């Protein structure tokens, strides 16, 4: 697998749904990035999600936002286009796979949860598409779930 080095431009991020909330961007955010709560506990603060222990994604940013600006975030029940971290074909996404934040330094990217793999990253939701190996995006039904260590 080869991680992308720049977050792709995603237009029309929201496919369906109307559960939209406003959050304060704690870093630069691009449309389609998976976001999580800001680690410093800023009220209604969010940052691009990068996989790691305790990372809990909350939704998908609907447009670009500079740090300190407000951004609309699609929440549970919405369907959005998200950016795959790998477009080389090494990682296959099937409809029904859990969608998890990736550890790509770009931030806000996703991968499928590999069955049996040890992970401490909570899923954002469930992929609705079988994504072509070289596709930059896939649709996900947002349904955040908190996973415990080793779950």
DALINUR-V895726 format. One record per residue. N is the residue number from 1. RES is the residue in one letter. BURIAL is 1 if it has 24 or more other ideal C-beta (glycine too) atoms within 12 Angstrom, else 0. Layout:
N;RES;BURIAL
N;RES;BURIAL
This chain:
1;X;0
2;X;0
3;X;1
4;X;1
5;X;0
6;X;0
7;X;1
8;X;1
9;X;0
10;X;1
11;X;0
12;X;0
13;X;1
14;X;1
15;X;1
16;X;0
17;X;1
18;X;0
19;X;0
20;X;1
21;X;1
22;X;0
23;X;1
24;X;1
25;X;1
26;X;1
27;X;1
28;X;0
29;X;1
30;X;1
31;X;1
32;X;1
33;X;1
34;X;1
35;X;1
36;X;1
37;X;1
38;X;1
39;X;0
40;X;0
41;X;0
42;X;0
43;X;0
44;X;0
45;X;1
46;X;1
47;X;1
48;X;1
49;X;1
50;X;1
51;X;1
52;X;0
53;X;0
54;X;0
55;X;1
56;X;1
57;X;1
58;X;1
59;X;1
60;X;1
61;X;1
62;X;1
63;X;1
64;X;1
65;X;1
66;X;0
67;X;0
68;X;0
69;X;0
70;X;0
71;X;1
72;X;1
73;X;1
74;X;1
75;X;1
76;X;1
77;X;0
78;X;1
79;X;1
80;X;1
81;X;1
82;X;1
83;X;1
84;X;1
85;X;1
86;X;1
87;X;1
88;X;0
89;X;0
90;X;0
91;X;1
92;X;1
93;X;1
94;X;0
95;X;0
96;X;0
97;X;1
98;X;1
99;X;1
100;X;1
101;X;1
102;X;1
103;X;1
104;X;1
105;X;0
106;X;1
107;X;1
108;X;1
109;X;1
110;X;1
111;X;1
112;X;1
113;X;1
114;X;0
115;X;0
116;X;0
117;X;0
118;X;0
119;X;1
120;X;0
121;X;1
122;X;1
123;X;1
124;X;1
125;X;1
126;X;1
127;X;1
128;X;1
129;X;1
130;X;0
131;X;1
132;X;0
133;X;0
134;X;0
135;X;1
136;X;1
137;X;1
138;X;1
139;X;1
140;X;1
141;X;1
142;X;1
143;X;1
144;X;1
145;X;0
146;X;0
147;X;1
148;X;0
149;X;0
150;X;0
151;X;0
